């Protein structure tokens, strides 16, 4: 998806023009992948533009940075949150995708990173439906990837870091080249992990199942949201290790993520899931999810941050 340039990008506390937002070719992040980031959505709701679950996203950004000893020293979480809001506002966006990044910049080259500065930026752009405009209703065809997710005690799977997404790219490319929309990766023990950029939920015998954080999955913000919504709907929720074969016998499957939102899966390895479209529980969760996003119902959880104050 080609990006449509916006007016300004926030870089280290100042706004610069889109074409002037540059980093040095010797920045540590380019050579060694030393960056962490977030993906956040701003929605054009019935009550104006609101950013969905902004604070948890930025807290996760700072947690990711902490794991790599690269926390921004000169800007607090509160100020970073405010910078995200201001970046949407200064670009006069009604709805957009927000990408904050913290990375190691330019000073010296070498694997040892601690002599390099910690830099950050926030960019926003227009964003459609990640897995296609029909995916939310019709579902997507996926495969089990030949690539496993990262092993424990190699790279921190709980961090949303640039380096981890090299693994995601392998999963995504393999799937797309072979005619699938997305791939599902197993962990190194052979249990179901997640998609290239989405968490995964199962519906089996009326229960909602999802893989635990110990199965090399990112602690997704939308994943957490679905766990809350499931309880509101009175669904039994179980976090457990899930064997591969359960992908083929589940009544319903769906992805969750900031980009994917709640996207049903209609087949895995060309085996139809349920009726081959969004199942009844998936639809109930979608309906409640989008009511919150459109602010049709009260924001009882404090999930929505207004961009433009009246």
RADAFEN-V703437 format. One record per residue. N is the residue number from 1. SS is DSSP state (h for helix, s for strand, l for the rest). PHI is phi in degrees with one decimal (NA if undefined). PSI is psi as a letter, one per 20 degrees, with the letter a starting at -180 (* if undefined). Layout:
n=<N;N>
ss=<SS;SS>
phi=<PHI;PHI>
psi=<PSI;PSI>
//
This chain:
n=<1;2;3;4;5;6;7;8;9;10;11;12;13;14;15;16;17;18;19;20;21;22;23;24;25;26;27;28;29;30;31;32;33;34;35;36;37;38;39;40;41;42;43;44;45;46;47;48;49;50;51;52;53;54;55;56;57;58;59;60;61;62;63;64;65;66;67;68;69;70;71;72;73;74;75;76;77;78;79;80;81;82;83;84;85;86;87;88;89;90;91;92;93;94;95;96;97;98;99;100;101;102;103;104;105;106;107;108;109;110;111;112;113;114;115;116;117;118;119;120;121;122;123;124;125;126;127;128;129;130;131;132;133;134;135;136;137;138;139;140;141;142;143;144;145;146;147;148;149;150;151;152;153;154;155;156;157;158;159;160;161;162;163;164;165;166;167;168;169;170;171;172;173;174;175;176;177;178;179;180;181;182;183;184;185;186;187;188;189;190;191;192;193;194;195;196;197;198;199;200;201;202;203;204;205;206;207;208;209;210;211;212;213;214;215;216;217;218;219;220;221;222;223;224;225;226;227;228;229;230;231;232;233;234;235;236;237;238;239;240;241;242;243;244;245;246;247;248;249;250;251;252;253;254;255;256;257;258;259;260;261;262;263;264;265;266;267;268;269;270;271;272;273;274;275;276;277;278;279;280;281;282;283;284;285;286;287;288;289;290;291;292;293;294;295;296;297;298;299;300;301;302;303;304;305;306;307;308;309;310>
ss=<l;l;l;l;l;l;l;s;s;s;s;l;l;s;s;s;s;h;h;h;l;l;l;l;l;l;l;h;h;h;h;h;l;l;s;s;s;l;l;s;s;s;s;s;s;l;l;s;s;s;s;s;l;h;h;h;h;h;h;h;h;h;h;h;h;h;h;l;l;l;l;l;l;l;l;l;h;h;h;h;h;h;h;h;h;h;h;h;h;h;l;l;l;l;l;s;s;s;s;s;s;s;s;s;l;l;l;l;l;l;l;l;l;l;l;l;l;s;s;s;s;s;s;s;s;l;l;l;l;l;l;l;l;l;h;h;h;h;l;s;s;s;s;s;l;l;l;l;l;l;l;l;l;l;l;l;l;l;l;l;s;l;l;h;h;h;h;h;h;h;h;h;h;h;h;h;h;l;l;l;l;s;s;s;s;s;l;l;l;l;s;s;s;s;s;l;l;l;s;s;s;s;s;s;l;l;s;s;s;s;l;l;h;h;h;l;l;l;l;l;h;h;h;h;h;h;h;h;h;h;h;h;l;l;l;l;s;s;s;l;l;l;s;l;l;h;h;h;h;l;l;s;s;s;s;s;s;l;l;l;s;s;s;s;s;s;s;s;l;l;s;s;l;l;l;l;l;l;l;h;h;h;h;h;h;h;h;h;h;h;h;h;h;l;l;l;l;l;l;l;l;l;l;s;s;s;l;l;l;l>
phi=<NA;-68.2;-85.4;-92.2;-56.6;-103.2;-76.4;-131.4;-124.7;-81.9;-134.1;50.4;94.9;-132.4;-93.7;-126.4;-65.9;-50.0;-72.6;-99.6;-84.1;-134.0;-125.8;-73.2;-63.9;-96.4;-59.0;-56.3;-61.4;-70.1;-86.5;-129.0;67.4;-86.1;-144.2;-126.1;-154.4;-136.4;-124.0;-133.1;-114.6;-107.3;-111.4;-88.8;-93.9;-66.4;-115.7;93.9;-74.2;-136.5;-95.0;-86.5;52.6;-64.1;-61.2;-60.6;-63.5;-72.6;-64.6;-67.3;-58.6;-69.4;-66.0;-60.5;-64.1;-61.9;-60.9;-102.6;54.8;-136.3;-67.2;-63.3;-84.3;-105.5;-145.2;-78.5;-58.9;-62.0;-71.1;-68.6;-60.1;-62.5;-65.9;-63.2;-61.1;-66.6;-66.8;-64.3;-66.1;-68.5;-91.5;55.0;-90.4;-89.3;-139.1;-167.8;-101.4;-116.1;-124.0;-86.6;-134.2;-116.9;-148.6;-86.7;-93.5;-98.7;-153.5;-143.0;-104.4;147.3;-61.9;-62.0;-99.6;-73.7;-91.8;-98.5;-70.6;-98.1;-115.8;-153.7;-150.7;-134.8;-125.5;-126.1;-158.8;-69.7;-145.0;-96.2;-83.8;-60.3;-102.1;104.0;-65.4;-90.0;-61.4;-63.7;-100.6;-89.2;86.7;-127.4;-95.6;-131.1;-132.0;-83.1;-75.5;-78.1;-93.8;-81.6;-72.8;-59.8;-77.2;-58.4;63.7;-110.7;-123.6;-71.5;-69.7;-76.1;-92.8;-92.4;-118.1;-55.1;-60.3;-61.4;-80.6;-66.6;-62.8;-62.1;-63.6;-62.0;-64.0;-67.8;-63.0;-58.3;-63.6;-66.1;-63.1;-94.4;90.7;-105.4;-78.8;-154.7;-115.8;-111.1;-99.0;-94.7;-81.4;-72.3;-97.2;89.7;-89.3;-61.8;-110.4;-163.7;-81.2;-66.9;-151.4;-143.5;-81.2;-131.6;-125.3;-115.2;-118.0;-142.3;54.5;82.0;-97.9;-102.4;-116.9;-147.8;-74.3;-77.0;-62.3;-73.4;-94.8;61.6;-114.7;-76.1;-73.3;-66.7;-70.6;-69.1;-55.5;-61.9;-61.6;-64.5;-61.4;-68.2;-64.1;-61.3;-66.2;-63.5;-87.8;75.9;-85.9;-77.2;-117.6;-129.3;-101.6;-156.1;-65.9;-125.3;-72.3;-54.6;-64.1;-68.6;-62.0;-89.1;-117.6;-64.4;-73.2;-147.0;-137.7;-152.8;-89.8;-131.5;174.5;-58.7;-77.8;-77.5;56.6;-122.0;-113.8;-70.4;-109.5;-97.7;-155.9;-128.1;53.6;68.4;-100.6;-65.6;-94.2;55.1;-85.7;84.9;-152.8;-57.5;-82.8;-63.4;-72.0;-58.2;-64.3;-62.5;-66.6;-58.5;-59.9;-68.1;-58.2;-74.2;-66.3;-64.4;-64.9;-89.5;58.5;-76.1;-122.0;-62.0;-79.5;-67.4;-102.6;66.7;-82.6;-106.1;-108.9;-70.1;-96.0;-111.3;-79.9;-81.2>
psi=<o;q;p;o;q;a;g;q;p;p;o;l;i;q;p;q;q;g;i;j;n;q;r;q;i;j;p;h;h;h;h;j;k;m;q;q;r;q;p;q;p;p;q;n;r;i;k;a;p;q;p;o;l;g;g;h;g;h;h;h;g;h;g;g;h;h;h;j;l;k;p;p;h;j;p;r;g;g;h;h;g;h;h;g;g;h;h;g;g;h;j;l;p;g;q;r;p;p;n;p;p;p;r;p;b;p;g;q;q;q;h;p;i;i;j;q;q;o;r;q;r;p;q;q;r;q;p;b;p;g;k;q;h;i;h;h;g;h;r;q;p;r;r;p;q;i;p;q;r;q;q;q;k;f;q;o;h;i;p;n;q;g;h;h;i;h;g;h;g;g;g;g;g;g;g;g;h;j;j;q;h;r;q;p;q;q;r;i;j;j;q;p;e;r;a;h;k;q;r;p;q;q;p;o;l;i;q;p;q;q;q;r;h;i;k;l;q;p;n;q;g;h;g;h;g;h;h;g;h;g;h;h;j;k;q;p;p;p;o;r;p;p;q;g;i;i;h;i;j;q;h;q;q;q;q;q;r;g;g;i;d;o;o;q;p;i;q;p;k;j;p;p;o;c;i;j;a;p;r;h;g;g;h;g;g;g;g;g;g;h;g;g;h;i;k;h;r;q;m;h;i;k;h;p;o;q;g;o;p;*>
//
